[in-house]
Amino acid sequence: MNLDGGRARLYSALKTLQAHWDNTEPHWQDAMKHQFVEQILTPLQDQTAAALQAIDQMEVILHQMRRDCEGDSFDIYGS
């Protein structure tokens, strides 16, 4: 299992969102902007960053599992 592709797509989507926000933000100056930032944008950015961190941690664990299992013949029945 390789998580790189999904991680790259998620990271790219976050960067695209940020670029669009950077273009939109200066032109949006009302209370709804602040509500959007507080209720939608900031939580989405935080959750995406947490997901990226979790993917990175999972990748380390999967790499370790692959390394531990390479070249060894395991008998799952213990015989």
C-alpha positions in Angstrom: 0.0 0.0 0.0 1.3 3.4 -1.0 -0.2 6.6 0.4 1.9 9.0 -1.6 -0.7 9.5 -4.4 -3.5 10.3 -2.1 -1.3 12.5 0.1 -0.1 14.4 -3.0 -3.7 15.0 -4.2 -4.8 16.2 -0.8 -1.8 18.5 -0.4 -2.4 19.9 -4.0 -6.1 20.5 -3.2 -5.1 22.4 -0.1 -2.7 24.6 -2.0 -5.2 25.2 -4.7 -7.8 26.2 -2.1 -5.3 28.6 -0.5 -4.4 30.2 -3.8 -8.1 30.8 -4.6 -8.6 32.2 -1.2 -5.6 34.5 -1.5 -7.2 35.9 -4.7 -10.7 36.2 -3.1 -10.0 37.4 0.4 -9.0 41.0 -0.4 -12.3 41.5 -2.3 -14.6 40.1 0.4 -15.1 42.5 3.3 -18.3 41.7 5.2 -19.5 39.7 8.1 -20.1 36.6 6.0 -16.4 36.5 5.2 -15.5 36.3 8.8 -18.1 33.6 9.4 -16.8 31.6 6.4 -13.2 31.9 7.7 -14.2 30.8 11.2 -16.7 28.1 10.4 -15.4 26.7 7.1 -11.9 27.7 6.0 -9.9 27.5 9.2 -11.4 24.2 10.3 -10.9 22.7 6.8 -7.3 23.8 6.8 -6.7 22.5 10.3 -8.4 19.1 9.5 -6.5 18.8 6.2 -3.2 19.5 7.9 -4.0 16.9 10.6 -4.9 14.4 7.9 -1.6 15.0 6.1 0.2 14.5 9.3 -1.7 11.2 9.9 -0.9 10.1 6.4 2.8 10.8 7.0 2.7 8.8 10.3 0.9 5.9 8.5 3.5 5.9 5.8 6.3 5.5 8.3 4.5 2.6 10.0 3.8 0.9 6.6 7.4 1.4 5.6 8.6 -0.2 8.8 6.1 -3.1 8.3 7.4 -3.7 4.8 11.0 -3.6 6.0 10.3 -6.0 8.8 8.6 -8.5 6.5 11.0 -8.3 3.5 12.9 -11.5 2.8 11.4 -13.4 5.7 9.2 -16.4 5.2 6.6 -16.2 7.8 4.5 -19.2 8.8 1.3 -17.7 10.0 0.3 -21.1 11.4 3.4 -21.5 13.5 4.3 -24.9 12.2 
